[in-house]
Amino acid sequence: MILVLFGDGVVAQVTLSHNEKGNYQSISWGWGLGVMLGVYASGASGSHINPAVTLANCVLRKFPWRKWPIYAVAQLLGGMCAAAIIYGNYRSAIDVYEGGSDIRTVPGYSSTATAGIFCTYPAEFMTRTGQFFSEFISSALLMFMIFALKDDSNLGAGPLTPLGLFFVIFGIGACFGWETGYAINLARDFGPRLVSYMIGYGPEVWKAGNYYFWVPIVAPFFGCTFGGWVYDMFLYTGTDSPVNTPYLGLRRLIQPAVNRKHVAALSHV
């Protein structure tokens, strides 16, 4: 929730002020702050604010799989609540910017669209492959750096990890954000997108960008898992990663079969 409050809030201020109260770099700063403060605020739950990051921890760090659905739903609801708060706060400014209280438009359909305040929309020149790869590479970088910041056998960041994440998000936004808006988080994009649909932006929120909406849902899961795997493959030495265990973590599936064969052989002796 904290993440989206700061992130959508800065996009709203920059957009609705016609760039007089900020610019693109302000947006990168705002999202970076949102991540940093969101991580601090959610420390009791392990600082999980991204379903794709949580999934990568299930795959590569033995985070309990049974907790993933609960965390993902909580993250999604937090994003939705934050988007609703931002809309309530900036509704009058949106009315003025759009040209009326009954006008709500989406990027690609209007030059005064405000739907981009709540969720991401790709640049018009982006192909479907380009959209997916942009989100994939940004998500992979995010997960790679999260593991690096948390790895005490490397330099690590310890209690300064949230500050490190601030610079990671700022860097991703400054270097990779233009093409798709660097959603890299289902809860940050799909939740607010659903809210924007419910408050009057219409079906265009799903149709825009050649039905782009599914890309920031799917790509971060692949990107985060891949980025974490790359870190473990080349840098991580901890045994909690399946990459550093026999048969890439499949030994626990193979071992019971081996034991059964051994027992069967002994029974014939």
N, C-alpha and C positions, 0 to 999 in steps of 0.2 A: 504493500500500500504506500509506504513512504517513497519507494522508488518512483512510482507513477505520479504521485503528488508533485514531486519536484520536477520530474521529466516532462509530463504533460503541462505542468504549470509554466515552465520556461518556454515551451513551444507556443503556448497560448499568448504569453506576453510578447514574444518576438513577432508572431504573426499578426496579432490584433493591433499592435502599435505601428504596423507597417515598417518594422525594423528600426524604429526610433528608440525603443527601449531594449535593444539587444540585437544580436546578429547570429550567424550560424555558429560561431565559436561559443557564444553564450549558451546555445543549446547543448553543445558538448560538455561545457562546464556544469550545466544543470543536471544532465543525466549522470555525469560522474559523481556529483554530490548526492544525487538520489540513491545511487548504488552504495556509496560509502555509508551514508546515514541509515539506509535500509539494512545493511549488514550489521551495523552497530545495534540497531533497534531489535533485530531478530536473533540476537546472540543466543537466547535461551533455547531456540529450536535448531541451533547449529548454523544460523545465518543463511538459511535457504530461501532465496527469493526468485528462483528461476527453475521451472520444472525440468528443463533440459540439463541443467547443472546437477540437479538432484538425481536424475536418471544416470548421468555419467558416474556419479558417486556410488550408485547402486551397482553398476557394472564393474567399476574399477577400484572402489574403495570399501567394499563390503557394507555399504549403507543398507539397512534393512529394506528389502523390496516391499514388504507389507506397508511401510510408511509412505511409499511414493504416492499412491493415490490420494492420501490424506493431505500431504504437503502440496501436491499439484492443485487440488481443489481450493485449498486455503490461499495459495498464491493467486489463482485465477479470481477468486472472490475479492481479494485485496485490490487487485488491479481494477476490477469493476467498480468497487466503492470509490477508489481514488478518482477514476474518470468521472463519476457522477458528481463528486465534490467539485472538481475543476469546472465542469459544465455549469453547476449552480453558481460558482463564483464569477465566471466570465460570461454568463448568458447575455447580459445587457450589451457587453462589448461585441459579442458574436452577432447580435441583432443588428448593430450599427454596421459592422464590417460586411455582413452578408447583404444588407439592404432591407431587412424586415424581420419581424419575429417569426414569420412562417416560412422563411427561406433557410434551408440548410443544404449545402452542396458539398460535393466530393471532388478532390483533385482529378483533373482530366475531364471534368464536366463544367467547370466554372473557373474564372480567373480570380474569384474571391472566395474560393472554397475554404472551409474551416475544419473539415473532417480530419485533416492531417494533424490537428491538435491532439487527437486522441489515439490514433494508430498510424502505422506507416503505409505509404504508397510509393511505388517505384517511379523513377524517372521515365518519361514517355518513351525514350529510346531503348529501354532495357528489354532484352529478349527473355523468354521464360528460363532458358539455361543460365543467362546472366543473372537474373533475379535470384535463382537458387544458389548459384555459386557465391554471390556476394554475401548472402546470409550464412552460407556454409563456412566460408573462410573466416568471417567475423566471429562466428560462434566457436570455431576451432581455436582461434587465437585467444578468445576469452577463457576457454577451459584450460588450455595449455598454461596460461599465465596464472590461473587460480591454483593449479597444482604446483606451479613453481613457487608461488608466494607461500603456500602451505607446507612446502617440503623443507623440513629442518636439516635434512642431510645435504641439501643444497644451501644457498645463502639464506633462503626463507625470509619471511618478514615478521613472523611472530605477531605481537599485538598491533603492529603497523599494517597488517594485511588489508584492513578496510581502506587505509590511505593509498596503499598500492593499487587496489582495485579502482580507486578514483582515477588514477592516472591511466590505468588500462582502458577504462571506458572512455575517458577523454581522448586517448590515442586512437581507439577504434572509430569513434565518431569523427575525429579530425581527419583521419586517413582513409576510412572506408565507408563513411556514413552517407555520402551524397546520393549514391545510386538507388538504395532501397530504404534508407532511414535507419539502418542497423537495429532492427527489432531485437534479434538474438534471444528472444524470450517470449514464449507463448502467452504467459500471464500478462506481460506488458503490452502485447499487441491484440490478441484475440479477445481478452476481457474488455478492454476499452472499445474495441471495434463493435462488440456486441452491444455495449451501452450506447454507442453512437447510432447504431441501427434502431434501437428502442426509443431514442429521444427525437427521431425524425429525419435522420440522414438518408433513410431509405435503402432499398436493395443495392444501390450503387456502391455501398461500402463493400459488398461481396464481388461485384462485377468489375470494379475498377482495376486497371492494370492487367486485363485479361484474366480475371479471377485470381488475382495475386494473393488473396487472403490466406490461401492454404500454405504458401511458401514459408512465412514466418512461424507457422505451426509445425511444419515437418523439418525444415532445414536445420534449425537449432539442435534438434535431437541427434541428427547425424553428425553435425559439425562439432558439438560438444564432446560426443563420445569419441570421435576421431581425434580431436585435439588432445583429449586426455590420454588416449592410446599412444599417440606420438610421443607425448612427454614420458610416459612410462617405458616405452620401447627404447628410448635413447638416453634418458637421464635418471629416471627413478630407480632406486635400489630396494625399496621397501617390499616386504613379502606379502603385504595386504593387497597388492595388485596381482590379478591373474596373469599378467604379462610376465611376472617374475617368478612364477610357480611352474612345476612340471606340467606339460601338456596344456599350457596357457590356461590353467585353472580347471581343466577337465578331468584332472586326476581323481577327484572325488566321485566322478561318474564312472570312471574306469575301474577304480580300486575295488568296489564291491564285487564286480564281475570276476576279477582276479582272485579275490578271496573265496568266492563260491567254487571256482575251479580247483583251488587248493584243498578245500574241505572235501570236495567230491573225490579227489585223488587219494586223500588219506583214508576215506571210507572203504576203499578197495584194497587197502594194504592188509 
